């Protein structure tokens, strides 16, 4: 009898929506988590093809002592939207291949792919189930300002480069509300139990 592959669960949501909190709960429930955003940043600093691509797009000053100048990148993207598409075309296929290698080593019933731009990158097509994490925009801005020590305007600019909740929701199998009004742990447990029941039946 062929062993079932783990269920691939995509967890997405706008910046500051609470994805990482949700994924930590899934980890406690036994789901390994692949953070596409964290891994993309690791690859941006270490993968030779991405480093070369960034230098071609932004010039040699885009890295200083091996560290990406994120402000330079953000400023140029804000003024030239086509650059964002070129970055996505450069980074996302490499991240996708990295996820596939990671996934091939997993043995648990379900795994999580946490990605802010799961839909925008096309990675959602690889997932068996998709969860969108939703929170009011003002709350998201406050969270990111506190977390990243950036200005509200910088957060708003980043939000504009992501899908809106009303675009994500129709394509999602489940919605989790991380609005500080509802407890998230019961929502995660209920969804997890439903998915595992479907997977094992």
C-alpha positions as CSV (number, residue, x, y, z in Angstrom):
1,X,0.0,0.0,0.0
2,X,1.4,3.4,-1.0
3,X,2.0,5.7,1.9
4,X,0.0,8.9,1.8
5,X,1.9,12.1,1.3
6,X,1.4,14.7,4.0
7,X,-1.4,17.2,3.5
8,X,0.0,20.5,2.2
9,X,-1.7,23.4,4.1
10,X,-1.0,27.0,2.9
11,X,-1.3,29.7,5.5
12,X,-1.4,33.2,4.1
13,X,-2.6,36.7,5.0
14,X,-1.4,40.2,4.7
15,X,1.6,41.6,6.6
16,X,0.8,41.8,10.3
17,X,-2.3,39.6,10.1
18,X,-1.0,37.1,12.6
19,X,0.2,34.3,10.3
20,X,3.3,33.5,12.5
21,X,1.2,33.2,15.6
22,X,-1.2,30.8,13.9
23,X,1.7,28.7,12.6
24,X,3.2,28.4,16.0
25,X,-0.1,26.8,17.2
26,X,0.0,24.4,14.3
27,X,3.6,23.5,15.3
28,X,2.4,22.7,18.8
29,X,-0.2,20.4,17.2
30,X,2.6,18.5,15.4
31,X,2.7,20.2,12.0
32,X,6.1,21.1,10.6
33,X,6.1,24.7,9.3
34,X,8.0,26.0,6.3
35,X,8.2,29.8,6.4
36,X,8.5,30.9,2.8
37,X,9.1,34.5,3.9
38,X,12.0,33.6,6.2
39,X,13.5,31.1,3.8
40,X,13.2,33.6,0.9
41,X,15.3,36.0,3.0
42,X,17.8,33.3,3.8
43,X,18.1,32.5,0.1
44,X,18.3,36.2,-0.9
45,X,21.5,36.3,1.2
46,X,23.0,33.0,0.2
47,X,21.8,31.7,-3.1
48,X,24.2,32.7,-5.9
49,X,21.6,33.1,-8.6
50,X,19.4,35.4,-6.4
51,X,22.4,37.5,-5.3
52,X,23.5,37.9,-9.0
53,X,19.9,38.8,-10.0
54,X,19.6,41.4,-7.2
55,X,22.9,43.0,-8.2
56,X,21.8,43.1,-11.9
57,X,18.5,44.7,-10.9
58,X,19.7,47.2,-8.2
59,X,23.4,47.6,-8.6
60,X,26.3,46.4,-6.4
61,X,25.3,48.6,-3.5
62,X,22.2,46.4,-2.9
63,X,24.5,44.2,-0.7
64,X,26.8,45.7,2.0
65,X,29.0,43.2,3.8
66,X,26.7,40.5,2.5
67,X,23.6,42.0,3.9
68,X,20.7,43.1,1.7
69,X,20.0,46.9,1.7
70,X,16.2,46.5,2.2
71,X,15.5,50.2,2.2
72,X,17.2,50.7,-1.1
73,X,15.1,47.8,-2.6
74,X,11.9,49.1,-1.0
75,X,12.4,52.7,-2.3
76,X,13.2,51.5,-5.8
77,X,10.2,49.2,-5.9
78,X,7.9,52.0,-4.7
79,X,8.9,54.1,-7.6
80,X,9.1,51.3,-10.2
81,X,6.5,48.6,-9.8
82,X,7.9,46.4,-12.6
83,X,10.9,45.7,-10.3
84,X,8.6,43.9,-7.9
85,X,7.5,41.5,-10.6
86,X,11.1,40.9,-11.6
87,X,12.0,40.1,-8.0
88,X,9.1,37.7,-7.7
89,X,10.1,36.0,-11.0
90,X,13.7,35.6,-9.7
91,X,13.0,34.5,-6.1
92,X,9.8,32.5,-6.1
93,X,10.8,29.6,-8.4
94,X,13.9,29.0,-6.2
95,X,11.8,29.2,-3.0
96,X,9.3,26.8,-4.5
97,X,12.0,24.3,-5.3
98,X,13.4,24.7,-1.8
99,X,9.9,24.0,-0.3
100,X,9.6,20.9,-2.5
101,X,13.0,19.5,-1.2
102,X,11.9,20.2,2.4
103,X,8.5,18.6,1.8
104,X,10.0,15.4,0.4
105,X,11.6,14.8,3.8
106,X,8.5,15.3,5.9
107,X,6.6,12.3,7.4
108,X,3.8,14.0,9.5
109,X,0.2,13.8,8.4
110,X,0.2,17.6,7.5
111,X,2.7,20.3,6.9
112,X,2.3,24.1,6.8
113,X,3.6,26.5,4.1
114,X,3.5,30.0,5.6
115,X,3.6,32.6,2.9
116,X,2.4,36.2,2.8
117,X,2.1,36.1,-1.0
118,X,0.9,32.6,-1.4
119,X,-1.6,33.7,-4.1
120,X,0.4,36.3,-5.7
121,X,3.3,33.9,-6.3
122,X,1.1,31.1,-7.6
123,X,2.3,28.8,-4.8
124,X,-1.3,28.2,-3.7
125,X,-1.7,25.9,-6.7
126,X,0.6,23.4,-4.9
127,X,-1.5,23.4,-1.7
128,X,-4.2,20.9,-0.7
129,X,-5.9,23.4,1.6
130,X,-5.5,27.1,2.1
131,X,-6.1,29.1,5.3
132,X,-6.3,32.9,5.2
133,X,-5.6,34.9,8.4
134,X,-7.6,38.1,8.6
135,X,-7.2,41.1,10.8
136,X,-8.3,44.8,10.4
137,X,-5.8,46.9,8.5
138,X,-5.2,49.4,11.3
139,X,-4.4,46.6,13.7
140,X,-2.0,45.1,11.2
141,X,-0.2,48.5,10.8
142,X,0.1,48.9,14.5
143,X,1.6,45.4,14.8
144,X,4.2,45.9,12.1
145,X,5.2,49.3,13.3
146,X,5.9,47.8,16.7
147,X,7.6,44.7,15.4
148,X,9.7,46.1,12.6
149,X,10.2,49.7,13.9
150,X,9.0,51.2,10.7
151,X,6.6,54.1,10.0
152,X,2.9,53.5,9.4
153,X,3.4,54.9,5.8
154,X,6.1,52.2,5.1
155,X,3.7,49.5,6.3
156,X,0.8,50.9,4.2
157,X,3.1,50.9,1.1
158,X,3.9,47.2,1.7
159,X,0.2,46.4,2.2
160,X,-0.5,48.0,-1.2
161,X,1.8,45.5,-2.9
162,X,-0.2,42.5,-1.5
163,X,-3.6,41.1,-2.2
164,X,-6.5,42.5,-0.2
165,X,-8.5,40.2,2.1
166,X,-11.5,40.3,-0.2
167,X,-9.3,38.8,-3.0
168,X,-7.9,36.0,-0.7
169,X,-11.1,34.9,1.0
170,X,-13.0,33.4,-2.0
171,X,-9.9,31.3,-2.8
172,X,-9.4,30.0,0.7
173,X,-10.8,26.9,2.3
174,X,-10.7,28.3,5.9
175,X,-10.6,31.7,7.5
176,X,-9.0,32.5,10.8
177,X,-9.8,35.9,12.5
178,X,-6.8,37.2,14.4
179,X,-8.4,40.5,15.3
180,X,-7.7,40.4,19.0
181,X,-11.4,40.0,19.6
182,X,-11.6,36.2,19.0
183,X,-9.4,33.5,20.4
184,X,-7.3,32.0,17.7
185,X,-6.3,28.7,19.3
186,X,-9.8,27.2,19.2
187,X,-10.1,28.3,15.5
188,X,-6.8,26.6,14.7
189,X,-7.7,23.4,16.5
190,X,-11.1,23.1,14.9
191,X,-9.7,23.6,11.4
192,X,-6.8,21.1,12.1
193,X,-9.2,18.4,13.3
194,X,-11.4,18.8,10.2
195,X,-8.4,18.6,7.8
196,X,-6.9,15.6,9.6
197,X,-10.2,13.8,9.6
198,X,-10.6,14.3,5.9
199,X,-7.0,13.3,5.3
200,X,-7.3,10.0,7.3
201,X,-10.7,9.0,6.1
